[in-house]
């Protein structure tokens, strides 16, 4: 059976590990922002009178922009690497999984570009007292939330497809497959507070596995 090309395995492995690290950084930034602002209710993060002054004086949102771009790019390599592992065993499901996986990247980019860049511009307008900024902030926040939830569900569908396709093959370890199926279901239920943590665990394990496969291929062809 055809093995995964080494370039996909290597790039997919490193990309998956980076995604896992970024998924740990995102909630850390969120909790850090909450502690800096000093809010007691997470719903207050949607209050433009609280958030716009904070964003205008704090670089954390700019960091989230970079994270969004990095996530979108890395996910493409992970989708390609995983697709090569499951394509021969489940060609139809792998094709659907590939389409779903590729669709997530523009969603994440939209969250970064529309959401964070737009909100940063609103924070600048807020400082010079332009009217209507608060309403625009709520509108953009609603759009960003919708895109983010859609991306979360799409990643869940991708996890279910690739891990379901791997159940009857030896392409991935069974613990990783069962964890992926469980995490995929959690995505569909929208358990957002824990999503980033469980995704970090799965993508880190996947990245280590892909790099191990790459090393084994190099030994086998050496």
N, CA, C and O of each residue as an XYZ file, in Angstrom:
888
protein
N       0.840     -1.198      0.000
C       0.000      0.000      0.000
C       0.877      1.252      0.000
O       1.907      1.304      0.672
N       0.449      2.260     -0.767
C       1.265      3.467     -0.915
C       1.375      4.217      0.401
O       0.370      4.454      1.072
N       2.593      4.591      0.773
C       2.819      5.313      2.021
C       2.660      6.814      1.809
O       2.691      7.309      0.682
N       2.490      7.511      2.901
C       2.359      8.962      2.875
C       3.642      9.600      2.390
O       4.714      9.263      2.894
N       3.575     10.527      1.413
C       4.780     11.214      0.981
C       5.442     11.924      2.144
O       4.762     12.483      3.005
N       6.759     11.904      2.172
C       7.481     12.446      3.311
C       7.251     13.939      3.481
O       7.240     14.430      4.609
N       7.067     14.674      2.383
C       6.866     16.110      2.535
C       5.540     16.409      3.220
O       5.472     17.318      4.047
N       4.467     15.655      2.893
C       3.187     15.842      3.564
C       3.273     15.419      5.026
O       2.735     16.092      5.904
N       3.947     14.308      5.282
C       4.060     13.826      6.650
C       4.813     14.824      7.522
O       4.386     15.135      8.634
N       5.926     15.321      7.016
C       6.734     16.258      7.792
C       5.993     17.579      8.003
O       5.867     18.056      9.131
N       5.507     18.162      6.907
C       4.833     19.455      7.012
C       3.533     19.336      7.790
O       3.200     20.213      8.588
N       2.789     18.242      7.558
C       1.562     18.030      8.311
C       1.829     17.821      9.788
O       1.062     18.282     10.634
N       2.923     17.121     10.105
C       3.270     16.898     11.505
C       3.608     18.181     12.235
O       3.093     18.446     13.321
N       4.481     18.977     11.629
C       4.842     20.252     12.256
C       3.640     21.192     12.336
O       3.457     21.892     13.332
N       2.823     21.200     11.279
C       1.640     22.066     11.272
C       0.662     21.652     12.363
O       0.070     22.505     13.025
N       0.488     20.342     12.553
C      -0.432     19.859     13.576
C       0.053     20.219     14.979
O      -0.744     20.600     15.835
N       1.357     20.097     15.212
C       1.911     20.483     16.514
C       1.731     21.977     16.750
O       1.399     22.396     17.859
N       1.950     22.784     15.709
C       1.765     24.229     15.853
C       0.308     24.563     16.146
O       0.023     25.439     16.963
N      -0.616     23.868     15.483
C      -2.034     24.081     15.770
C      -2.331     23.759     17.233
O      -3.042     24.509     17.903
N      -1.789     22.648     17.729
C      -1.999     22.293     19.125
C      -1.499     23.364     20.077
O      -2.162     23.684     21.064
N      -0.327     23.922     19.782
C       0.229     24.990     20.623
C      -0.649     26.233     20.563
O      -0.915     26.859     21.589
N      -1.098     26.588     19.365
C      -1.942     27.775     19.208
C      -3.276     27.598     19.921
O      -3.820     28.558     20.468
N      -3.808     26.378     19.917
C      -5.060     26.121     20.622
C      -4.893     26.242     22.140
O      -5.879     26.424     22.854
N      -3.678     26.144     22.628
C      -3.423     26.405     24.046
C      -3.245     27.896     24.307
O      -3.594     28.393     25.378
N      -2.701     28.604     23.322
C      -2.459     30.038     23.484
C      -3.765     30.827     23.468
O      -3.906     31.804     24.204
N      -4.724     30.412     22.631
C      -5.973     31.169     22.487
C      -6.724     31.312     23.809
O      -7.049     32.437     24.188
N      -7.021     30.209     24.542
C      -7.704     30.408     25.828
C      -6.848     31.149     26.841
O      -7.373     31.846     27.710
N      -5.506     31.001     26.732
C      -4.633     31.745     27.647
C      -4.793     33.246     27.427
O      -4.856     34.014     28.386
N      -4.858     33.661     26.166
C      -5.070     35.077     25.859
C      -6.436     35.530     26.362
O      -6.581     36.631     26.892
N      -7.424     34.676     26.190
C      -8.776     35.019     26.638
C      -8.821     35.229     28.151
O      -9.376     36.219     28.628
N      -8.240     34.303     28.898
C      -8.247     34.433     30.356
C      -7.387     35.614     30.807
O      -7.718     36.293     31.779
N      -6.287     35.854     30.101
C      -5.447     37.001     30.430
C      -6.198     38.305     30.198
O      -6.095     39.241     30.991
N      -6.947     38.360     29.115
C      -7.736     39.558     28.828
C      -8.778     39.794     29.907
O      -8.988     40.926     30.344
N      -9.432     38.714     30.337
C     -10.441     38.843     31.387
C      -9.817     39.364     32.674
O     -10.398     40.209     33.355
N      -8.626     38.854     33.007
C      -7.972     39.296     34.242
C      -7.517     40.751     34.147
O      -7.577     41.490     35.130
N      -7.063     41.160     32.963
C      -6.620     42.549     32.791
C      -7.801     43.506     32.866
O      -7.730     44.550     33.513
N      -8.894     43.134     32.190
C     -10.076     43.999     32.194
C     -10.718     44.020     33.572
O     -11.232     45.048     34.013
N     -10.685     42.869     34.252
C     -11.255     42.791     35.585
C     -12.753     42.575     35.605
O     -13.430     43.022     36.532
N     -13.291     41.888     34.585
C     -14.727     41.628     34.551
C     -15.026     40.350     35.315
O     -14.194     39.446     35.390
N     -16.227     40.286     35.881
C     -16.646     39.102     36.625
C     -17.568     38.211     35.805
O     -17.729     37.031     36.114
N     -18.173     38.768     34.763
C     -19.083     38.026     33.894
C     -18.519     38.022     32.484
O     -18.228     39.078     31.922
N     -18.365     36.825     31.908
C     -17.776     36.723     30.571
C     -18.624     37.424     29.515
O     -18.109     37.798     28.461
N     -19.926     37.610     29.786
C     -20.795     38.304     28.840
C     -20.389     39.766     28.661
O     -20.721     40.390     27.653
N     -19.676     40.301     29.634
C     -19.238     41.691     29.538
C     -18.189     41.890     28.450
O     -17.894     43.023     28.070
N     -17.619     40.781     27.942
C     -16.661     40.890     26.845
C     -17.337     41.307     25.546
O     -16.657     41.631     24.572
N     -18.665     41.303     25.519
C     -19.409     41.776     24.352
C     -19.861     43.220     24.512
O     -20.518     43.770     23.627
N     -19.514     43.832     25.632
C     -19.900     45.225     25.887
C     -18.901     46.158     25.203
O     -17.731     46.180     25.584
N     -19.337     46.934     24.198
C     -18.387     47.807     23.482
C     -17.750     48.864     24.375
O     -16.620     49.283     24.124
N     -18.456     49.299     25.410
C     -17.907     50.322     26.292
C     -16.754     49.780     27.140
O     -15.931     50.547     27.640
N     -16.701     48.470     27.298
C     -15.607     47.832     28.034
C     -14.496     47.393     27.090
O     -13.316     47.604     27.369
N     -14.876     46.782     25.973
C     -13.898     46.156     25.092
C     -13.152     47.149     24.204
O     -11.945     47.000     24.011
N     -13.824     48.143     23.665
C     -13.161     49.051     22.726
C     -12.003     49.822     23.364
O     -10.942     49.926     22.747
N     -12.165     50.367     24.578
C     -10.994     51.008     25.211
C      -9.854     50.024     25.466
O      -8.683     50.369     25.307
N     -10.199     48.795     25.863
C      -9.171     47.785     26.122
C      -8.414     47.432     24.844
O      -7.186     47.356     24.852
N      -9.136     47.217     23.753
C      -8.506     46.828     22.487
C      -7.598     47.932     21.970
O      -6.532     47.657     21.418
N      -8.015     49.179     22.147
C      -7.219     50.296     21.629
C      -5.892     50.461     22.362
O      -4.975     51.101     21.848
N      -5.784     49.887     23.561
C      -4.571     50.068     24.361
C      -3.790     48.772     24.569
O      -2.764     48.779     25.249
N      -4.257     47.659     23.997
C      -3.641     46.365     24.283
C      -3.350     45.606     22.997
O      -4.217     45.546     22.125
N      -2.163     45.022     22.845
C      -1.791     44.328     21.601
C      -2.272     42.885     21.503
O      -1.953     42.204     20.528
N      -3.030     42.400     22.484
C      -3.429     40.997     22.471
C      -4.288     40.650     21.260
O      -4.181     39.552     20.715
N      -5.147     41.590     20.835
C      -6.006     41.317     19.687
C      -5.176     41.155     18.424
O      -5.485     40.315     17.578
N      -4.112     41.962     18.291
C      -3.226     41.817     17.130
C      -2.595     40.426     17.112
O      -2.388     39.856     16.041
N      -2.291     39.881     18.275
C      -1.736     38.530     18.351
C      -2.754     37.499     17.878
O      -2.395     36.515     17.230
N      -4.014     37.725     18.202
C      -5.055     36.813     17.751
C      -5.190     36.820     16.231
O      -5.521     35.798     15.631
N      -4.934     37.972     15.607
C      -4.958     38.045     14.145
C      -3.907     37.108     13.567
O      -4.196     36.331     12.657
N      -2.700     37.179     14.087
C      -1.622     36.313     13.610
C      -1.955     34.840     13.846
O      -1.640     33.989     13.015
N      -2.588     34.545     14.971
C      -2.974     33.171     15.269
C      -3.990     32.666     14.250
O      -3.910     31.522     13.802
N      -4.950     33.524     13.883
C      -5.959     33.123     12.900
C      -5.321     32.783     11.563
O      -5.671     31.778     10.944
N      -4.380     33.620     11.110
C      -3.695     33.341      9.846
C      -2.893     32.042      9.937
O      -2.912     31.231      9.011
N      -2.192     31.848     11.048
C      -1.379     30.642     11.215
C      -2.248     29.387     11.257
O      -1.903     28.372     10.651
N      -3.364     29.452     11.963
C      -4.265     28.306     12.042
C      -4.795     27.923     10.668
O      -4.815     26.748     10.302
N      -5.224     28.935      9.910
C      -5.796     28.667      8.592
C      -4.775     28.001      7.672
O      -5.104     27.059      6.951
N      -3.540     28.492      7.698
C      -2.508     27.916      6.844
C      -2.096     26.523      7.273
O      -1.959     25.628      6.439
N      -1.899     26.334      8.568
C      -1.458     25.026      9.074
C      -2.509     23.947      8.846
O      -2.178     22.793      8.575
N      -3.772     24.329      8.956
C      -4.834     23.338      8.815
C      -4.832     22.702      7.426
O      -5.157     21.523      7.281
N      -4.469     23.476      6.410
C      -4.412     22.937      5.047
C      -3.421     21.774      4.971
O      -3.725     20.734      4.386
N      -2.239     21.950      5.561
C      -1.225     20.893      5.524
C      -1.664     19.668      6.325
O      -1.379     18.535      5.937
N      -2.355     19.897      7.438
C      -2.840     18.769      8.237
C      -3.897     17.984      7.462
O      -3.880     16.753      7.452
N      -4.814     18.699      6.816
C      -5.852     18.034      6.025
C      -5.227     17.190      4.917
O      -5.652     16.059      4.681
N      -4.219     17.736      4.240
C      -3.543     16.995      3.174
C      -2.853     15.744      3.709
O      -2.940     14.672      3.111
N      -2.169     15.891      4.835
C      -1.445     14.755      5.408
C      -2.391     13.648      5.852
O      -2.148     12.471      5.584
N      -3.472     14.027      6.531
C      -4.438     13.026      6.993
C      -5.143     12.376      5.804
O      -5.390     11.170      5.800
N      -5.464     13.192      4.794
C      -6.142     12.660      3.611
C      -5.318     11.562      2.943
O      -5.870     10.558      2.495
N      -4.006     11.748      2.874
C      -3.143     10.739      2.261
C      -3.132      9.434      3.055
O      -2.893      8.361      2.501
N      -3.393      9.540      4.350
C      -3.391      8.336      5.189
C      -4.664      7.513      5.017
O      -4.622      6.287      5.114
N      -5.803      8.175      4.761
C      -7.084      7.456      4.764
C      -7.691      7.309      3.376
O      -8.708      6.632      3.222
N      -7.092      7.927      2.364
C      -7.730      7.993      1.041
C      -7.979      6.615      0.447
O      -9.070      6.358     -0.063
N      -7.003      5.728      0.500
C      -7.154      4.425     -0.139
C      -8.159      3.537      0.587
O      -8.846      2.731     -0.040
N      -8.245      3.685      1.896
C      -9.154      2.831      2.665
C     -10.604      3.305      2.557
O     -11.517      2.482      2.483
N     -10.822      4.614      2.547
C     -12.183      5.166      2.494
C     -12.192      6.375      1.560
O     -12.252      7.512      2.027
N     -12.133      6.146      0.243
C     -11.992      7.259     -0.703
C     -13.150      8.250     -0.674
O     -12.938      9.457     -0.791
N     -14.372      7.747     -0.517
C     -15.522      8.661     -0.539
C     -15.543      9.555      0.693
O     -15.701     10.771      0.581
N     -15.386      8.954      1.864
C     -15.395      9.758      3.090
C     -14.186     10.685      3.149
O     -14.288     11.806      3.648
N     -13.050     10.229      2.647
C     -11.859     11.081      2.669
C     -12.044     12.291      1.764
O     -11.552     13.378      2.067
N     -12.758     12.106      0.644
C     -13.020     13.229     -0.249
C     -13.905     14.268      0.435
O     -13.657     15.470      0.338
N     -14.938     13.791      1.124
C     -15.819     14.710      1.853
C     -15.051     15.396      2.978
O     -15.193     16.599      3.195
N     -14.239     14.619      3.692
C     -13.446     15.188      4.788
C     -12.486     16.246      4.271
O     -12.283     17.273      4.918
N     -11.897     16.001      3.112
C     -10.964     16.976      2.539
C     -11.680     18.283      2.202
O     -11.155     19.367      2.456
N     -12.873     18.177      1.633
C     -13.651     19.373      1.297
C     -14.009     20.147      2.560
O     -13.869     21.369      2.615
N     -14.474     19.416      3.579
C     -14.842     20.075      4.845
C     -13.619     20.717      5.484
O     -13.688     21.850      5.962
N     -12.497     19.995      5.493
C     -11.278     20.534      6.101
C     -10.798     21.791      5.408
O     -10.414     22.760      6.063
N     -10.818     21.779      4.072
C     -10.390     22.965      3.334
C     -11.352     24.135      3.538
O     -10.939     25.293      3.471
N     -12.635     23.843      3.789
C     -13.614     24.912      3.995
C     -13.404     25.637      5.318
O     -13.803     26.792      5.468
N     -12.775     24.959      6.278
C     -12.575     25.586      7.589
C     -11.576     26.737      7.508
O     -11.728     27.735      8.213
N     -10.562     26.614      6.661
C      -9.516     27.639      6.577
C     -10.061     29.029      6.257
O      -9.725     29.978      6.965
N     -10.902     29.194      5.202
C     -11.446     30.535      4.960
C     -12.351     31.036      6.074
O     -12.457     32.243      6.293
N     -13.008     30.112      6.785
C     -13.817     30.534      7.934
C     -12.932     31.165      9.006
O     -13.256     32.215      9.562
N     -11.799     30.499      9.287
C     -10.884     31.020     10.305
C     -10.273     32.341      9.851
O     -10.120     33.266     10.649
N      -9.922     32.429      8.561
C      -9.393     33.688      8.028
C     -10.420     34.801      8.155
O     -10.073     35.940      8.468
N     -11.689     34.472      7.911
C     -12.746     35.476      8.026
C     -12.880     35.975      9.454
O     -13.099     37.163      9.693
N     -12.745     35.049     10.406
C     -12.782     35.464     11.815
C     -11.674     36.462     12.100
O     -11.890     37.467     12.778
N     -10.470     36.177     11.573
C      -9.346     37.079     11.802
C      -9.501     38.407     11.098
O      -9.334     39.462     11.711
N      -9.822     38.365      9.800
C      -9.868     39.594      9.011
C     -11.083     40.443      9.360
O     -10.946     41.614      9.713
N     -12.280     39.849      9.261
C     -13.504     40.609      9.523
C     -13.609     40.976     10.993
O     -13.913     42.115     11.350
N     -13.350     39.985     11.835
C     -13.530     40.221     13.255
C     -12.499     41.121     13.871
O     -12.806     42.241     14.279
N     -11.267     40.638     13.944
C     -10.263     41.346     14.721
C      -9.788     42.625     14.034
O      -9.625     43.649     14.697
N      -9.562     42.586     12.707
C      -9.154     43.820     12.028
C     -10.270     44.851     12.069
O     -10.017     46.040     12.266
N     -11.521     44.391     11.880
C     -12.649     45.317     11.942
C     -12.815     45.923     13.320
O     -13.044     47.125     13.454
N     -12.699     45.098     14.338
C     -12.865     45.590     15.702
C     -11.724     46.528     16.089
O     -11.938     47.500     16.813
N     -10.521     46.242     15.613
C      -9.405     47.147     15.903
C      -9.628     48.517     15.264
O      -9.295     49.543     15.857
N     -10.190     48.533     14.058
C     -10.512     49.815     13.422
C     -11.594     50.546     14.209
O     -11.543     51.768     14.354
N     -12.572     49.802     14.716
C     -13.614     50.421     15.534
C     -13.032     50.999     16.818
O     -13.480     52.045     17.287
N     -12.043     50.327     17.384
C     -11.422     50.855     18.602
C     -10.718     52.179     18.324
O     -10.691     53.066     19.177
N     -10.145     52.308     17.117
C      -9.510     53.577     16.742
C     -10.559     54.677     16.591
O     -10.352     55.807     17.032
N     -11.677     54.338     15.968
C     -12.756     55.316     15.803
C     -13.374     55.681     17.151
O     -13.811     56.813     17.354
N     -13.407     54.724     18.061
C     -13.958     54.985     19.389
C     -13.136     56.046     20.116
O     -13.688     56.877     20.837
N     -11.824     56.016     19.928
C     -10.944     56.963     20.609
C     -11.180     58.393     20.146
O     -10.949     59.341     20.896
N     -11.641     58.547     18.903
C     -11.900     59.907     18.399
C     -13.398     60.231     18.433
O     -13.853     61.196     17.819
N     -14.149     59.405     19.163
C     -15.560     59.676     19.459
C     -16.435     59.729     18.206
O     -17.292     60.602     18.076
N     -16.213     58.800     17.299
C     -17.089     58.690     16.129
C     -18.398     58.036     16.565
O     -18.365     56.993     17.219
N     -19.557     58.621     16.221
C     -20.835     58.045     16.659
C     -21.143     56.720     15.960
O     -20.703     56.480     14.836
N     -21.898     55.872     16.639
C     -22.338     54.603     16.067
C     -21.348     53.469     16.178
O     -21.604     52.371     15.682
N     -20.214     53.716     16.825
C     -19.184     52.679     16.910
C     -19.652     51.495     17.763
O     -19.350     50.343     17.451
N     -20.381     51.780     18.827
C     -20.850     50.713     19.707
C     -21.753     49.730     18.985
O     -21.608     48.517     19.138
N     -22.687     50.251     18.196
C     -23.578     49.379     17.435
C     -22.834     48.554     16.402
O     -23.138     47.379     16.194
N     -21.845     49.184     15.749
C     -21.041     48.459     14.761
C     -20.246     47.340     15.428
O     -20.089     46.260     14.857
N     -19.746     47.600     16.639
C     -18.999     46.578     17.376
C     -19.876     45.362     17.643
O     -19.449     44.224     17.448
N     -21.103     45.608     18.091
C     -22.017     44.496     18.376
C     -22.316     43.707     17.106
O     -22.389     42.478     17.132
N     -22.490     44.427     15.984
C     -22.760     43.752     14.720
C     -21.604     42.868     14.282
O     -21.811     41.717     13.898
N     -20.377     43.407     14.338
C     -19.204     42.620     13.947
C     -18.995     41.454     14.902
O     -18.646     40.353     14.477
N     -19.205     41.693     16.186
C     -19.044     40.613     17.179
C     -20.020     39.475     16.898
O     -19.672     38.305     17.055
N     -21.238     39.812     16.482
C     -22.224     38.785     16.150
C     -21.780     37.961     14.946
O     -21.899     36.736     14.941
N     -21.264     38.652     13.919
C     -20.785     37.957     12.721
C     -19.607     37.046     13.065
O     -19.555     35.894     12.633
N     -18.668     37.573     13.845
C     -17.489     36.789     14.232
C     -17.896     35.549     15.025
O     -17.368     34.460     14.799
N     -18.829     35.719     15.947
C     -19.293     34.579     16.744
C     -19.924     33.517     15.859
O     -19.693     32.323     16.046
N     -20.726     33.961     14.890
C     -21.345     33.017     13.963
C     -20.321     32.255     13.140
O     -20.437     31.043     12.962
N     -19.310     32.971     12.634
C     -18.253     32.320     11.854
C     -17.454     31.343     12.711
O     -17.118     30.243     12.271
N     -17.156     31.760     13.939
C     -16.375     30.900     14.832
C     -17.138     29.620     15.170
O     -16.559     28.533     15.171
N     -18.432     29.747     15.456
C     -19.234     28.560     15.767
C     -19.351     27.641     14.555
O     -19.322     26.417     14.688
N     -19.484     28.243     13.367
C     -19.534     27.439     12.141
C     -18.230     26.679     11.938
O     -18.242     25.506     11.564
N     -17.100     27.349     12.187
C     -15.795     26.692     12.059
C     -15.648     25.562     13.073
O     -15.101     24.506     12.754
N     -16.135     25.779     14.290
C     -16.065     24.743     15.325
C     -16.848     23.504     14.906
O     -16.373     22.379     15.060
N     -18.058     23.719     14.371
C     -18.875     22.594     13.910
C     -18.203     21.887     12.731
O     -18.189     20.658     12.664
N     -17.642     22.675     11.797
C     -16.983     22.089     10.622
C     -15.773     21.248     11.023
O     -15.552     20.172     10.467
N     -14.989     21.733     11.984
C     -13.858     20.939     12.472
C     -14.359     19.647     13.115
O     -13.745     18.591     12.965
N     -15.483     19.741     13.834
C     -16.064     18.540     14.426
C     -16.467     17.519     13.374
O     -16.227     16.323     13.539
N     -17.083     17.993     12.288
C     -17.465     17.092     11.199
C     -16.223     16.460     10.575
O     -16.211     15.266     10.275
N     -15.174     17.270     10.382
C     -13.925     16.741      9.823
C     -13.327     15.673     10.737
O     -12.888     14.624     10.266
N     -13.310     15.939     12.036
C     -12.789     14.956     12.989
C     -13.578     13.652     12.925
O     -12.996     12.567     12.942
N     -14.894     13.762     12.851
C     -15.724     12.562     12.776
C     -15.453     11.776     11.497
O     -15.345     10.550     11.527
N     -15.342     12.485     10.375
C     -15.135     11.814      9.093
C     -13.791     11.090      9.039
O     -13.727      9.921      8.657
N     -12.721     11.783      9.422
C     -11.392     11.170      9.290
C     -11.204     10.037     10.299
O     -10.555      9.037      9.993
N     -11.758     10.186     11.479
C     -11.579      9.131     12.479
C     -12.519      7.956     12.232
O     -12.159      6.811     12.507
N     -13.707      8.220     11.722
C     -14.602      7.133     11.347
C     -13.987      6.324     10.208
O     -14.096      5.099     10.175
N     -13.342      7.020      9.279
C     -12.678      6.342      8.163
C     -11.479      5.523      8.622
O     -11.061      4.591      7.935
N     -10.928      5.864      9.773
C      -9.728      5.185     10.273
C     -10.037      4.023     11.207
O      -9.124      3.320     11.641
N     -11.317      3.811     11.524
C     -11.678      2.794     12.511
C     -11.221      1.397     12.098
O     -10.708      0.640     12.923
N     -11.407      1.055     10.822
C     -11.110     -0.306     10.370
C      -9.771     -0.408      9.654
O      -9.510     -1.379      8.944
N      -8.935      0.586      9.841
C      -7.600      0.543      9.239
C      -6.554      0.687     10.337
O      -6.879      0.943     11.496
N      -5.304      0.521      9.954
C      -4.213      0.658     10.918
C      -3.427      1.942     10.681
O      -2.269      2.051     11.086
N      -4.057      2.909     10.026
C      -3.350      4.136      9.683
C      -3.103      5.023     10.899
O      -2.116      5.757     10.945
N      -3.999      4.955     11.883
C      -3.842      5.731     13.109
C      -4.106      4.828     14.305
O      -4.908      3.899     14.208
N      -3.442      5.084     15.437
C      -3.691      4.283     16.643
C      -5.141      4.419     17.092
O      -5.734      5.493     16.987
N      -5.701      3.336     17.587
C      -7.104      3.344     18.000
C      -7.397      4.375     19.096
O      -8.448      5.013     19.038
N      -6.519      4.571     20.097
C      -6.818      5.610     21.090
C      -6.978      6.998     20.464
O      -7.849      7.767     20.870
N      -6.139      7.314     19.479
C      -6.250      8.605     18.799
C      -7.557      8.685     18.016
O      -8.195      9.737     17.970
N      -7.952      7.569     17.399
C      -9.187      7.534     16.616
C     -10.406      7.719     17.515
O     -11.285      8.523     17.206
N     -10.465      6.986     18.621
C     -11.605      7.100     19.527
C     -11.666      8.491     20.167
O     -12.746      9.048     20.358
N     -10.503      9.037     20.490
C     -10.475     10.398     21.032
C     -10.980     11.389     19.994
O     -11.729     12.308     20.325
N     -10.573     11.208     18.727
C     -11.035     12.098     17.668
C     -12.537     12.035     17.473
O     -13.176     13.065     17.256
N     -13.111     10.837     17.547
C     -14.566     10.698     17.432
C     -15.277     11.397     18.589
O     -16.283     12.078     18.391
N     -14.745     11.220     19.791
C     -15.345     11.868     20.967
C     -15.250     13.381     20.865
O     -16.223     14.089     21.124
N     -14.081     13.874     20.488
C     -13.893     15.318     20.379
C     -14.745     15.896     19.255
O     -15.245     17.016     19.362
N     -14.911     15.128     18.172
C     -15.767     15.585     17.084
C     -17.201     15.779     17.542
O     -17.848     16.757     17.168
N     -17.702     14.848     18.354
C     -19.055     14.988     18.895
C     -19.161     16.204     19.806
O     -20.171     16.908     19.786
N     -18.131     16.456     20.604
C     -18.143     17.623     21.484
C     -18.207     18.911     20.673
O     -18.841     19.879     21.092
N     -17.555     18.925     19.518
C     -17.637     20.087     18.637
C     -19.078     20.339     18.209
O     -19.527     21.485     18.179
N     -19.795     19.283     17.882
C     -21.169     19.435     17.410
C     -22.077     19.960     18.511
O     -23.063     20.642     18.231
N     -21.752     19.648     19.755
C     -22.538     20.152     20.876
C     -22.092     21.549     21.306
O     -22.707     22.158     22.181
N     -21.027     22.051     20.691
C     -20.587     23.423     20.935
C     -20.080     23.686     22.334
O     -20.361     24.737     22.910
N     -19.330     22.737     22.893
C     -18.780     22.939     24.239
C     -17.535     23.813     24.142
O     -16.416     23.350     24.365
N     -17.747     25.080     23.807
C     -16.666     26.004     23.466
C     -15.595     26.173     24.546
O     -14.414     26.211     24.202
N     -15.945     26.277     25.843
C     -14.887     26.510     26.838
C     -13.801     25.436     26.852
O     -12.660     25.705     27.228
N     -14.160     24.217     26.440
C     -13.197     23.121     26.487
C     -12.660     22.735     25.114
O     -11.744     21.919     25.012
N     -13.227     23.318     24.057
C     -12.889     22.907     22.696
C     -11.403     23.082     22.415
O     -10.758     22.175     21.890
N     -10.855     24.248     22.763
C      -9.464     24.523     22.431
C      -8.511     23.569     23.158
O      -7.495     23.158     22.598
N      -8.837     23.223     24.392
C      -7.962     22.344     25.165
C      -7.950     20.938     24.578
O      -6.884     20.354     24.384
N      -9.136     20.392     24.296
C      -9.182     19.030     23.770
C      -8.615     18.972     22.355
O      -7.985     17.985     21.976
N      -8.839     20.028     21.574
C      -8.246     20.072     20.234
C      -6.725     20.119     20.311
O      -6.031     19.489     19.513
N      -6.220     20.870     21.279
C      -4.766     20.959     21.446
C      -4.170     19.578     21.697
O      -3.145     19.223     21.116
N      -4.814     18.806     22.562
C      -4.322     17.461     22.874
C      -4.310     16.590     21.621
O      -3.323     15.911     21.341
N      -5.413     16.613     20.868
C      -5.529     15.732     19.703
C      -4.541     16.123     18.609
O      -3.880     15.258     18.034
N      -4.437     17.411     18.319
C      -3.542     17.843     17.242
C      -2.074     17.655     17.616
O      -1.252     17.357     16.749
N      -1.736     17.824     18.885
C      -0.362     17.556     19.310
C      -0.016     16.077     19.120
O       1.062     15.745     18.625
N      -0.935     15.192     19.517
C      -0.697     13.751     19.340
C      -0.615     13.391     17.862
O       0.229     12.590     17.460
N      -1.493     13.984     17.055
C      -1.462     13.720     15.615
C      -0.139     14.176     15.008
O       0.449     13.469     14.190
N       0.326     15.354     15.408
C       1.582     15.865     14.871
C       2.761     14.972     15.206
O       3.608     14.708     14.353
N       2.817     14.505     16.446
C       3.899     13.597     16.849
C       3.839     12.308     16.036
O       4.870     11.785     15.615
N       2.618     11.795     15.817
C       2.453     10.570     15.033
C       2.917     10.762     13.592
O       3.614      9.907     13.046
N       2.535     11.882     12.970
C       2.926     12.127     11.579
C       4.440     12.253     11.442
O       5.016     11.772     10.467
N       5.079     12.891     12.402
C       6.539     12.999     12.358
C       7.195     11.637     12.575
O       8.241     11.350     11.993
N       6.587     10.807     13.406
C       7.111      9.457     13.615
C       6.995      8.637     12.335
O       7.899      7.876     11.991
N       5.872      8.798     11.632
C       5.688      8.108     10.353
C       6.746      8.556      9.362
O       7.303      7.744      8.624
N       7.014      9.834      9.349
C       8.034     10.376      8.441
C       9.397      9.761      8.734
O      10.124      9.383      7.816
N       9.742      9.662     10.025
C      11.040      9.073     10.394
C      11.110      7.604      9.989
O      12.151      7.134      9.529
N      10.004      6.878     10.159
C       9.980      5.469      9.772
C      10.138      5.314      8.265
O      10.811      4.396      7.798
N       9.508      6.222      7.498
C       9.641      6.177      6.043
C      11.080      6.436      5.613
O      11.580      5.816      4.674
N      11.748      7.372      6.319
C      13.135      7.680      5.978
C      14.044      6.484      6.258
O      14.965      6.199      5.492
N      13.770      5.781      7.377
C      14.563      4.596      7.708
C      14.322      3.494      6.676
O      15.243      2.793      6.256
N      13.029      3.363      6.277
C      12.696      2.310      5.327
C      13.256      2.543      3.944
O      13.494      1.590      3.202
N      13.473      3.809      3.581
C      13.986      4.122      2.245
C      15.462      4.454      2.259
O      16.063      4.712      1.216
N      16.061      4.446      3.488
C      17.467      4.815      3.610
C      18.412      3.694      3.176
O      19.630      3.860      3.224
